[in-house]
Amino acid sequence: MQLSEFDFDLPDDRIALRPAEPRDAARLLVVRPGATPQDHVVRELPDFLRPGDALVFNDTRVIPARLNGLRAGRTEGGGDGSPVAVEATLHRRLSPSSWSAFMKPGKRLKVGDRVAFAGTTDRACLLNALDAVVAEKGEGGEVVLSFDLAGPDLDMAIAEHGLMPLPPYIAAKRGEDERDRSDYQTVYAREDGSVAAPTAGLHFTPDLLERLKAKGVSLHFVTLHVGAGTFLPVKTEVVAEHRMHAEFGEVSAKTAEALNAVRAAGGRIVCVGTTSARLLESAAGEDRVIRPFADETAIFITPGYRFRAADMLMTNFHLPKSTLFMLVSAFAGMETMREAYRHAIEGGYRFYSYGDASLLFAAA
């Protein structure tokens, strides 16, 4: 498959900069293979589910993973000795004191450089310090940062000094503000670790969750810590040559057992978001049995993949040529998704993280 097969034209004004209010007032495009897409709203979701179905949510919590700082000036090695402003987006935790991060400007950094992220280089203000050393440097601006702090102390410092890591297509149009601290977080988030929200879950309200339970739909939670790699573009024209960034996920034994029981009883597994879908697919075997899972996954789902766990998928509208558009094309069929996206664009649906949602039924 070629990358160009997953391209489409999206008007710039379709990119949502704020979520719908209330959350479940967002539009919901119901997509069944071979049928005309249907226009609904998220609060109508219970109408499309049956008693005995199971919704699977990603309960990861977004941390304020974007840090602004100053690289200390060099006194040797060819530098002019002046500090350099840098920005880090934490990507994946490697140890209690180290993170993999994407840095801008990455080319200006060298291994051994020291960066102050707390807005001060005053070493008397140790309580406010959030300093790190560039321990390793990779490609594309990716580095390993070794912080002076570790464990809960590091977590608290990041929470104090960090900004919510808004997706680049929003950050390019407006700055992060206090509203994003709540808007860019699901109402059921509880496991710190993501640097991007599982955005399909942003549409749920406590009332909608209660109405789903009243319908007889069971709610289940898994954890996949979304990394900044989710925003990286596919740069290879041959799709199969793209390599996904690994992300840590966990499916508990209790959840795996419950979901297997749902399917055995004739219920459907409905994944809320591509993150929960990718995690369940990583945990399921060829026999379609979901097993406990606690590991990194770099699963890359493209058309031709046979889904093992997900029967339905609720997800937002994704970028052209993205791995997420490839995943939904694999799930519902390429022609079905091309028609669905054409319908959504012509119908004024709002795209991306703060945009509207779709409910996809699996291709036969």
DRENGU-618963 format. One record per residue: residue number from 1; y, x, z of N, C-alpha, C in turn. Coordinates in steps of 0.05 Angstrom, whole numbers, plus 5000, padded with zeros to 4 digits. Layout:
% DRENGU-618963
 seq   ny   nx   nz  cay  cax  caz   cy   cx   cz
 NUM    Y    X    Z    Y    X    Z    Y    X    Z
...
***
This chain:
% DRENGU-618963
 seq   ny   nx   nz  cay  cax  caz   cy   cx   cz
   1 4976 5017 5000 5000 5000 5000 5025 5017 5000
   2 5045 5008 4986 5071 5022 4984 5091 5009 5003
   3 5109 5025 5014 5130 5015 5032 5147 4994 5018
   4 5152 4997 4993 5169 4978 4978 5158 4950 4978
   5 5132 4947 4983 5120 4920 4983 5130 4904 5007
   6 5142 4917 5027 5150 4904 5052 5180 4902 5054
   7 5194 4905 5032 5223 4905 5031 5233 4877 5025
   8 5256 4870 5035 5269 4845 5028 5299 4847 5034
   9 5315 4831 5021 5344 4832 5025 5352 4814 5048
  10 5366 4825 5068 5375 4809 5091 5405 4811 5093
  11 5420 4789 5091 5449 4790 5095 5456 4800 5122
  12 5477 4816 5124 5485 4828 5149 5492 4808 5170
  13 5501 4784 5162 5510 4764 5182 5486 4750 5194
  14 5462 4756 5186 5438 4744 5199 5429 4759 5224
  15 5441 4782 5229 5433 4798 5252 5446 4786 5277
  16 5430 4777 5296 5441 4764 5320 5451 4786 5339
  17 5476 4782 5350 5487 4801 5369 5486 4790 5397
  18 5480 4765 5401 5477 4753 5427 5453 4733 5425
  19 5439 4728 5447 5417 4709 5446 5428 4680 5447
  20 5410 4661 5440 5417 4633 5442 5420 4625 5471
  21 5436 4605 5476 5440 4595 5503 5435 4565 5503
  22 5418 4554 5520 5398 4569 5536 5378 4583 5518
  23 5361 4599 5530 5343 4616 5515 5324 4600 5497
  24 5314 4577 5508 5295 4562 5492 5308 4543 5472
  25 5335 4546 5468 5348 4532 5447 5347 4547 5420
  26 5335 4571 5420 5332 4586 5395 5314 4570 5376
  27 5318 4575 5350 5302 4561 5330 5274 4573 5329
  28 5255 4557 5321 5227 4565 5319 5216 4556 5292
  29 5209 4576 5275 5197 4570 5249 5167 4570 5252
  30 5155 4547 5247 5125 4545 5250 5113 4551 5222
  31 5096 4571 5221 5086 4582 5196 5055 4579 5196
  32 5046 4562 5178 5017 4559 5173 5011 4568 5145
  33 4991 4586 5141 4984 4595 5114 4979 4572 5095
  34 4991 4572 5072 4987 4552 5052 5004 4527 5056
  35 5021 4526 5077 5037 4503 5082 5067 4510 5082
  36 5084 4491 5078 5113 4495 5079 5121 4501 5107
  37 5137 4522 5112 5146 4528 5139 5162 4504 5151
  38 5158 4500 5177 5171 4477 5190 5192 4487 5210
  39 5215 4474 5210 5237 4481 5228 5236 4466 5254
  40 5235 4481 5276 5235 4469 5303 5252 4487 5321
  41 5251 4481 5347 5264 4498 5367 5243 4507 5387
  42 5249 4529 5401 5230 4541 5419 5221 4522 5441
  43 5239 4505 5451 5231 4487 5473 5209 4467 5464
  44 5204 4465 5438 5183 4447 5428 5156 4462 5427
  45 5155 4486 5435 5130 4502 5434 5106 4487 5445
  46 5108 4473 5468 5084 4460 5478 5071 4440 5459
  47 5087 4429 5440 5077 4410 5421 5057 4422 5402
  48 5057 4448 5399 5039 4461 5380 5015 4475 5393
  49 5013 4471 5419 4990 4482 5434 4973 4460 5446
  50 4949 4468 5453 4930 4448 5464 4922 4456 5492
  51 4914 4436 5508 4903 4443 5534 4879 4462 5531
  52 4878 4482 5547 4857 4502 5544 4866 4527 5528
  53 4889 4526 5514 4899 4550 5501 4910 4569 5522
  54 4913 4594 5514 4924 4615 5532 4947 4629 5519
  55 4969 4631 5533 4992 4647 5525 4990 4674 5538
  56 4994 4696 5523 4993 4723 5534 5020 4736 5531
  57 5032 4743 5554 5058 4755 5555 5057 4784 5563
  58 5076 4799 5553 5080 4827 5561 5100 4828 5584
  59 5092 4835 5608 5109 4834 5631 5124 4860 5637
  60 5126 4878 5617 5140 4902 5621 5170 4896 5626
  61 5183 4914 5641 5211 4911 5648 5227 4934 5635
  62 5249 4926 5621 5265 4947 5608 5282 4962 5629
  63 5281 4988 5627 5298 5005 5644 5323 5013 5629
  64 5345 5019 5643 5369 5028 5629 5366 5056 5619
  65 5353 5059 5596 5342 5084 5587 5361 5101 5570
  66 5385 5091 5565 5404 5106 5548 5423 5121 5567
  67 5423 5147 5565 5439 5164 5582 5459 5180 5566
  68 5484 5180 5575 5505 5197 5563 5509 5221 5581
  69 5512 5245 5569 5515 5268 5585 5529 5291 5571
  70 5530 5314 5584 5543 5338 5573 5523 5361 5575
  71 5519 5373 5552 5504 5398 5553 5522 5420 5562
  72 5513 5435 5582 5529 5456 5593 5535 5477 5571
  73 5559 5488 5572 5566 5509 5553 5549 5534 5556
  74 5543 5547 5534 5527 5571 5535 5545 5596 5538
  75 5535 5615 5551 5550 5640 5554 5539 5662 5537
  76 5516 5656 5524 5504 5676 5506 5488 5661 5485
  77 5479 5675 5465 5462 5663 5445 5478 5651 5422
  78 5503 5658 5420 5518 5649 5396 5535 5624 5401
  79 5534 5612 5425 5550 5588 5430 5578 5596 5437
  80 5597 5576 5436 5624 5582 5442 5631 5577 5472
  81 5611 5568 5487 5615 5565 5516 5626 5538 5523
  82 5632 5520 5504 5643 5494 5511 5621 5473 5514
  83 5624 5454 5532 5604 5433 5535 5602 5416 5510
  84 5579 5403 5506 5575 5386 5482 5565 5359 5492
  85 5579 5338 5483 5571 5310 5491 5544 5304 5477
  86 5525 5293 5492 5499 5285 5481 5492 5257 5491
  87 5473 5245 5476 5463 5219 5485 5432 5221 5484
  88 5419 5212 5505 5390 5211 5506 5380 5183 5508
  89 5360 5176 5493 5345 5151 5497 5317 5158 5506
  90 5312 5153 5532 5286 5159 5543 5265 5144 5527
  91 5243 5157 5522 5223 5145 5504 5196 5140 5518
  92 5187 5160 5533 5161 5158 5546 5159 5176 5569
  93 5151 5165 5592 5149 5182 5616 5124 5199 5614
  94 5127 5225 5620 5105 5244 5618 5095 5253 5645
  95 5112 5252 5666 5105 5260 5693 5126 5248 5712
  96 5122 5252 5738 5142 5241 5756 5171 5251 5751
  97 5173 5275 5738 5200 5287 5735 5207 5292 5706
  98 5191 5284 5687 5197 5290 5659 5193 5266 5641
  99 5210 5264 5620 5209 5243 5600 5211 5256 5572
 100 5198 5244 5554 5203 5249 5525 5227 5231 5518
 101 5245 5243 5502 5270 5228 5496 5279 5235 5468
 102 5294 5217 5455 5307 5222 5430 5336 5229 5437
 103 5345 5252 5427 5371 5263 5433 5389 5264 5409
 104 5414 5257 5413 5435 5260 5393 5458 5276 5405
 105 5468 5297 5392 5457 5309 5368 5435 5329 5375
 106 5411 5322 5366 5388 5338 5372 5389 5367 5362
 107 5402 5371 5340 5402 5398 5328 5419 5417 5345
 108 5437 5407 5362 5454 5424 5378 5440 5434 5403
 109 5416 5423 5409 5402 5430 5434 5382 5452 5429
 110 5378 5469 5450 5357 5489 5449 5341 5487 5475
 111 5316 5496 5473 5299 5497 5497 5314 5514 5518
 112 5315 5503 5542 5329 5517 5564 5357 5507 5569
 113 5368 5491 5551 5394 5479 5555 5394 5460 5579
 114 5416 5460 5594 5418 5443 5617 5438 5420 5610
 115 5430 5396 5617 5446 5372 5611 5452 5357 5637
 116 5477 5350 5641 5486 5334 5664 5491 5305 5654
 117 5475 5286 5664 5477 5258 5655 5493 5240 5673
 118 5502 5250 5696 5516 5233 5715 5546 5232 5712
 119 5556 5243 5690 5584 5242 5685 5600 5263 5701
 120 5585 5282 5713 5599 5303 5729 5582 5328 5728
 121 5595 5351 5728 5581 5376 5732 5589 5389 5758
 122 5601 5372 5776 5608 5382 5803 5584 5384 5820
 123 5575 5408 5826 5550 5412 5840 5553 5405 5870
 124 5578 5399 5879 5582 5390 5906 5573 5361 5909
 125 5573 5347 5887 5566 5318 5887 5536 5315 5881
 126 5520 5327 5897 5491 5327 5892 5479 5299 5892
 127 5491 5281 5909 5480 5254 5910 5483 5239 5884
 128 5503 5247 5868 5508 5234 5843 5496 5248 5819
 129 5483 5271 5824 5473 5287 5802 5449 5275 5789
 130 5449 5277 5762 5425 5270 5746 5424 5291 5724
 131 5412 5313 5731 5411 5336 5713 5383 5341 5702
 132 5382 5352 5678 5356 5358 5666 5358 5383 5650
 133 5335 5395 5645 5332 5418 5627 5315 5410 5603
 134 5324 5419 5579 5308 5415 5555 5283 5433 5557
 135 5260 5421 5562 5236 5437 5566 5221 5442 5540
 136 5222 5423 5521 5210 5427 5495 5227 5413 5475
 137 5224 5421 5450 5239 5408 5428 5220 5403 5405
 138 5220 5378 5395 5203 5371 5373 5220 5364 5348
 139 5208 5348 5331 5222 5341 5306 5238 5316 5309
 140 5258 5312 5292 5274 5288 5291 5290 5282 5316
 141 5298 5304 5331 5314 5300 5354 5299 5292 5379
 142 5272 5294 5378 5256 5287 5402 5253 5312 5419
 143 5258 5309 5445 5256 5331 5464 5241 5322 5489
 144 5232 5341 5505 5222 5335 5532 5243 5344 5552
 145 5252 5325 5569 5271 5331 5590 5257 5334 5616
 146 5262 5356 5630 5252 5360 5657 5275 5356 5676
 147 5274 5335 5692 5295 5328 5710 5293 5343 5737
 148 5315 5346 5750 5315 5358 5777 5303 5339 5797
 149 5307 5313 5793 5295 5293 5810 5268 5284 5800
 150 5253 5271 5817 5226 5262 5810 5220 5235 5824
 151 5200 5221 5813 5190 5197 5826 5212 5176 5830
 152 5211 5161 5853 5230 5140 5859 5259 5150 5858
 153 5265 5175 5866 5292 5185 5866 5302 5186 5837
 154 5285 5195 5819 5293 5196 5791 5297 5167 5780
 155 5279 5149 5787 5282 5121 5778 5308 5109 5787
 156 5316 5114 5812 5341 5102 5822 5365 5115 5808
 157 5364 5140 5802 5386 5153 5789 5389 5143 5760
 158 5367 5139 5746 5368 5128 5719 5379 5100 5720
 159 5370 5084 5739 5380 5056 5742 5410 5056 5747
 160 5420 5075 5761 5449 5076 5768 5466 5085 5744
 161 5456 5105 5730 5473 5118 5709 5466 5109 5681
 162 5443 5097 5677 5435 5090 5650 5447 5064 5640
 163 5446 5061 5613 5455 5037 5600 5430 5024 5587
 164 5432 4997 5584 5410 4983 5570 5408 4994 5541
 165 5385 5001 5532 5381 5013 5506 5380 4992 5484
 166 5403 4981 5478 5404 4961 5456 5394 4972 5430
 167 5380 4956 5414 5371 4966 5388 5394 4976 5371
 168 5389 4996 5354 5411 5008 5339 5426 4988 5321
 169 5413 4967 5311 5427 4948 5294 5446 4929 5310
 170 5443 4929 5337 5463 4915 5354 5483 4935 5364
 171 5474 4958 5373 5492 4979 5384 5512 4988 5364
 172 5505 4987 5338 5524 4996 5317 5547 4976 5314
 173 5544 4952 5324 5564 4931 5320 5580 4924 5345
 174 5569 4931 5369 5584 4926 5394 5571 4943 5416
 175 5586 4948 5437 5576 4963 5459 5560 4947 5478
 176 5543 4960 5494 5528 4947 5515 5547 4938 5537
 177 5542 4914 5548 5558 4904 5570 5541 4893 5592
 178 5553 4882 5613 5538 4873 5636 5519 4850 5629
 179 5526 4833 5610 5509 4811 5602 5482 4821 5593
 180 5481 4844 5579 5456 4854 5568 5436 4861 5590
 181 5446 4866 5614 5428 4873 5636 5409 4850 5642
 182 5418 4825 5637 5400 4802 5640 5390 4791 5614
 183 5407 4791 5593 5399 4780 5567 5376 4795 5555
 184 5375 4822 5559 5355 4839 5546 5332 4844 5565
 185 5324 4822 5580 5302 4824 5599 5289 4796 5600
 186 5262 4796 5599 5249 4770 5601 5250 4760 5630
 187 5247 4734 5633 5249 4722 5660 5225 4729 5677
 188 5203 4739 5665 5179 4746 5680 5174 4776 5681
 189 5194 4792 5673 5191 4821 5673 5186 4832 5702
 190 5167 4850 5705 5161 4860 5732 5151 4889 5733
 191 5143 4900 5711 5132 4928 5711 5152 4946 5696
 192 5167 4962 5711 5187 4980 5699 5173 5000 5680
 193 5187 5005 5657 5176 5025 5640 5184 5024 5611
 194 5195 5001 5601 5201 4999 5573 5230 5008 5567
 195 5233 5018 5543 5260 5024 5534 5268 5006 5511
 196 5253 4985 5507 5260 4963 5488 5246 4938 5498
 197 5259 4915 5495 5248 4890 5505 5226 4880 5487
 198 5206 4866 5499 5187 4851 5483 5201 4825 5475
 199 5214 4825 5452 5236 4805 5447 5227 4776 5444
 200 5202 4772 5435 5193 4744 5433 5194 4730 5461
 201 5190 4746 5482 5190 4735 5509 5218 4727 5519
 202 5239 4737 5505 5266 4731 5514 5272 4701 5511
 203 5256 4686 5496 5262 4658 5491 5252 4640 5513
 204 5237 4651 5532 5225 4633 5552 5243 4630 5577
 205 5243 4605 5587 5257 4598 5611 5237 4589 5632
 206 5245 4589 5658 5226 4579 5678 5217 4550 5672
 207 5235 4534 5662 5228 4506 5656 5207 4505 5634
 208 5210 4521 5613 5191 4521 5591 5164 4531 5601
 209 5163 4551 5618 5138 4560 5629 5124 4539 5645
 210 5139 4523 5660 5127 4502 5676 5117 4480 5658
 211 5131 4473 5636 5121 4452 5618 5096 4461 5603
 212 5094 4487 5598 5070 4497 5585 5046 4494 5604
 213 5050 4501 5629 5028 4498 5648 5021 4469 5652
 214 5041 4451 5652 5035 4422 5655 5019 4412 5631
 215 5022 4425 5608 5007 4417 5584 4978 4426 5586
 216 4972 4443 5605 4945 4454 5607 4941 4481 5594
 217 4963 4493 5587 4962 4520 5575 4964 4541 5597
 218 4945 4559 5597 4945 4580 5618 4963 4603 5610
 219 4975 4616 5630 4993 4639 5625 4980 4664 5635
 220 4980 4685 5619 4968 4710 5626 4987 4733 5620
 221 4985 4755 5635 5004 4777 5632 4989 4804 5628
 222 4999 4818 5609 4990 4846 5604 5015 4863 5604
 223 5011 4889 5604 5034 4907 5604 5032 4928 5582
 224 5052 4928 5565 5055 4950 5545 5084 4960 5547
 225 5087 4985 5555 5114 4997 5558 5123 5005 5530
 226 5143 4990 5520 5152 4994 5492 5170 5019 5492
 227 5164 5037 5473 5179 5061 5470 5200 5059 5448
 228 5219 5078 5448 5240 5078 5428 5230 5082 5400
 229 5205 5092 5398 5193 5095 5372 5190 5069 5356
 230 5192 5046 5370 5191 5020 5357 5213 5017 5337
 231 5236 5032 5341 5259 5029 5323 5259 5050 5301
 232 5240 5069 5301 5240 5090 5281 5232 5078 5254
 233 5246 5085 5233 5239 5075 5206 5214 5088 5196
 234 5200 5074 5178 5178 5085 5164 5189 5102 5141
 235 5183 5127 5141 5194 5146 5122 5175 5154 5099
 236 5150 5145 5102 5131 5152 5081 5128 5129 5061
 237 5129 5134 5036 5126 5113 5016 5098 5102 5016
 238 5078 5119 5022 5051 5110 5025 5048 5101 5054
 239 5043 5075 5058 5043 5064 5085 5023 5077 5103
 240 4999 5083 5092 4978 5094 5108 4984 5121 5120
 241 5005 5135 5109 5012 5161 5119 5031 5160 5143
 242 5041 5137 5150 5058 5134 5173 5042 5137 5199
 243 5054 5150 5219 5041 5154 5245 5058 5141 5266
 244 5045 5123 5281 5059 5108 5303 5062 5126 5328
 245 5083 5121 5343 5086 5134 5369 5068 5119 5389
 246 5056 5135 5407 5038 5123 5427 5054 5110 5449
 247 5043 5088 5459 5055 5073 5482 5033 5067 5502
 248 5040 5067 5527 5020 5061 5548 5018 5031 5553
 249 4993 5022 5554 4988 4994 5559 4965 4989 5579
 250 4965 4966 5591 4944 4959 5610 4936 4930 5608
 251 4910 4925 5606 4899 4898 5608 4880 4899 5632
 252 4885 4884 5652 4868 4885 5676 4841 4872 5671
 253 4821 4879 5687 4795 4867 5685 4796 4836 5689
 254 4813 4828 5707 4816 4799 5712 4827 4784 5688
 255 4847 4796 5675 4859 4783 5651 4839 4783 5628
 256 4825 4806 5624 4806 4807 5602 4784 4786 5606
 257 4775 4783 5631 4754 4763 5636 4764 4735 5632
 258 4789 4729 5640 4801 4703 5636 4804 4696 5607
 259 4813 4715 5591 4818 4709 5563 4791 4706 5548
 260 4771 4721 5555 4745 4717 5543 4734 4689 5549
 261 4739 4680 5574 4730 4653 5582 4745 4632 5567
 262 4771 4636 5561 4787 4617 5545 4774 4613 5518
 263 4768 4636 5505 4757 4634 5478 4729 4622 5479
 264 4713 4628 5498 4686 4617 5500 4687 4587 5504
 265 4708 4577 5516 4711 4548 5520 4725 4534 5497
 266 4731 4549 5476 4743 4537 5452 4773 4538 5451
 267 4786 4551 5470 4814 4554 5470 4824 4576 5452
 268 4849 4576 5446 4861 4597 5428 4878 4616 5445
 269 4877 4642 5436 4893 4662 5449 4919 4665 5433
 270 4941 4659 5446 4967 4659 5432 4984 4682 5444
 271 4988 4703 5428 5003 4726 5437 5033 4721 5434
 272 5047 4726 5455 5076 4724 5454 5087 4752 5449
 273 5093 4757 5424 5104 4783 5415 5083 4801 5403
 274 5093 4819 5386 5075 4838 5373 5065 4859 5393
 275 5080 4863 5416 5070 4882 5436 5045 4873 5449
 276 5044 4848 5458 5020 4837 5470 4997 4836 5450
 277 5004 4830 5425 4983 4829 5404 4971 4857 5399
 278 4988 4877 5397 4978 4904 5392 4961 4914 5416
 279 4969 4906 5440 4954 4915 5463 4926 4901 5464
 280 4926 4875 5460 4900 4861 5460 4882 4871 5438
 281 4893 4877 5415 4877 4887 5393 4865 4914 5400
 282 4880 4930 5416 4870 4956 5425 4848 4953 5445
 283 4849 4931 5460 4829 4926 5481 4804 4912 5472
 284 4805 4900 5448 4783 4884 5438 4764 4900 5420
 285 4739 4895 5422 4719 4908 5406 4713 4893 5380
 286 4696 4904 5364 4688 4891 5339 4675 4864 5344
 287 4663 4861 5368 4651 4836 5376 4671 4815 5386
 288 4697 4822 5385 4719 4805 5393 4720 4800 5423
 289 4705 4816 5438 4706 4815 5467 4729 4833 5476
 290 4746 4822 5493 4769 4837 5505 4759 4851 5530
 291 4764 4877 5531 4755 4893 5554 4779 4904 5569
 292 4775 4911 5595 4797 4924 5610 4807 4949 5595
 293 4832 4953 5596 4845 4975 5581 4868 4987 5597
 294 4869 5013 5599 4891 5027 5612 4894 5054 5599
 295 4909 5055 5578 4911 5079 5562 4934 5077 5543
 296 4939 5099 5528 4959 5098 5507 4947 5086 5482
 297 4963 5072 5467 4954 5061 5441 4975 5068 5420
 298 4965 5075 5397 4982 5080 5373 4971 5063 5350
 299 4960 5040 5356 4948 5023 5336 4969 5015 5315
 300 4962 5017 5290 4979 5011 5267 4966 4990 5251
 301 4977 4966 5252 4964 4943 5239 4978 4936 5213
 302 4963 4937 5191 4974 4931 5165 4956 4911 5151
 303 4965 4898 5129 4948 4879 5115 4920 4891 5108
 304 4900 4875 5113 4872 4883 5111 4859 4886 5138
 305 4875 4888 5159 4864 4890 5186 4852 4863 5194
 306 4829 4863 5207 4816 4839 5217 4822 4836 5246
 307 4837 4815 5254 4845 4812 5281 4821 4803 5298
 308 4820 4815 5322 4797 4811 5340 4804 4793 5364
 309 4830 4793 5372 4837 4779 5396 4856 4756 5391
 310 4877 4760 5376 4898 4740 5372 4890 4718 5353
 311 4894 4693 5362 4890 4670 5344 4916 4659 5334
 312 4938 4662 5349 4965 4654 5341 4984 4675 5352
 313 5007 4676 5339 5027 4697 5347 5055 4685 5346
 314 5069 4687 5368 5097 4680 5369 5114 4706 5368
 315 5132 4708 5350 5147 4733 5347 5174 4728 5334
 316 5192 4746 5337 5218 4744 5325 5217 4753 5296
 317 5240 4753 5282 5241 4761 5254 5248 4791 5253
 318 5233 4806 5237 5234 4835 5238 5248 4848 5215
 319 5253 4874 5217 5267 4889 5197 5251 4892 5172
 320 5265 4894 5149 5250 4901 5124 5237 4928 5127
 321 5214 4931 5115 5199 4956 5114 5191 4967 5141
 322 5191 4950 5161 5183 4959 5188 5153 4955 5193
 323 5143 4969 5213 5115 4966 5220 5110 4938 5232
 324 5130 4926 5243 5126 4899 5254 5124 4878 5232
 325 5140 4881 5211 5137 4863 5188 5109 4867 5175
 326 5099 4891 5175 5072 4896 5165 5052 4882 5182
 327 5056 4882 5209 5037 4869 5227 5036 4839 5222
 328 5059 4826 5220 5059 4797 5216 5048 4790 5188
 329 5052 4808 5169 5041 4803 5142 5010 4805 5143
 330 5000 4823 5160 4971 4825 5164 4960 4800 5177
 331 4976 4789 5196 4966 4767 5212 4966 4740 5196
 332 4987 4734 5182 4990 4708 5169 4986 4710 5138
 333 4987 4734 5128 4984 4738 5099 5011 4746 5087
 334 5010 4765 5068 5035 4775 5056 5051 4754 5042
 335 5039 4738 5026 5053 4718 5011 5065 4696 5030
 336 5049 4689 5050 5058 4670 5070 5083 4680 5084
 337 5083 4706 5092 5106 4716 5106 5130 4720 5087
 338 5126 4727 5063 5148 4729 5044 5162 4702 5041
 339 5146 4681 5039 5157 4654 5036 5171 4646 5062
 340 5159 4653 5085 5171 4646 5111 5198 4660 5115
 341 5200 4685 5107 5225 4699 5110 5246 4690 5090
 342 5237 4683 5066 5256 4671 5047 5268 4645 5058
 343 5250 4628 5069 5259 4603 5081 5278 4608 5105
 344 5272 4628 5121 5288 4634 5145 5316 4644 5137
 345 5317 4662 5117 5342 4673 5108 5360 4651 5096
 346 5348 4635 5078 5363 4614 5066 5371 4592 5086
 347 5355 4589 5107 5361 4568 5127 5379 4578 5150
 348 5389 4602 5148 5407 4612 5169 5395 4620 5195
 349 5369 4626 5195 5357 4636 5220 5369 4663 5228
 350 5370 4668 5254 5381 4693 5265 5358 4713 5269
 351 5363 4738 5260 5342 4758 5260 5344 4778 5282
 352 5322 4791 5287 5318 4815 5304 5318 4807 5334
 353 5325 4826 5351 5318 4824 5380 5330 4800 5393
 354 5355 4793 5387 5368 4770 5399 5367 4745 5381
 355 5350 4746 5361 5349 4725 5342 5329 4703 5348
 356 5323 4687 5328 5305 4664 5330 5276 4674 5329
 357 5258 4654 5331 5229 4661 5333 5213 4647 5312
 358 5189 4656 5308 5169 4643 5291 5143 4640 5306
 359 5128 4619 5299 5102 4615 5310 5082 4616 5287
 360 5065 4637 5287 5048 4642 5264 5019 4634 5270
 361 5007 4620 5251 4979 4614 5252 4964 4635 5235
 362 4942 4644 5244 4928 4665 5230 4918 4657 5202
 363 4918 4675 5184 4907 4670 5157 4877 4666 5160
 364 4866 4650 5143 4837 4645 5143 4822 4670 5137
***
